[in-house]
């Protein structure tokens, strides 16, 4: 009997099916996230990563799905920049978010936080120590070679 006939496979058999590639791409075009795709396929999302490592066509399907997912949400954002279709009123919140995401160096909000102490002075920093720290320090100094 051949050795490979004797050895048993470890783990469960894979649930992977090549037709999942088209399902993944379709869900991406609907704006579904990787987590939503995994849930719809009744899988752990880590399984998608494993399949992408094992099957080049699945890796490409996930990449395509991600691009389609982003396009879906960008199109949705662009279509809602105007508050009411046909009107000239801009939805400022949506516009700002889109511009900040696309052009962060020019449009992202930056907040600066400065801390000051009482009456605008420096922040007071206090440090404390425990008896355990004192004992440890003493022990360590006792262990150091004595210089004569």
Order of alpha helices (4+ residues) and beta strands (2+ residues): alpha-alpha-alpha-alpha-alpha-alpha-alpha-alpha
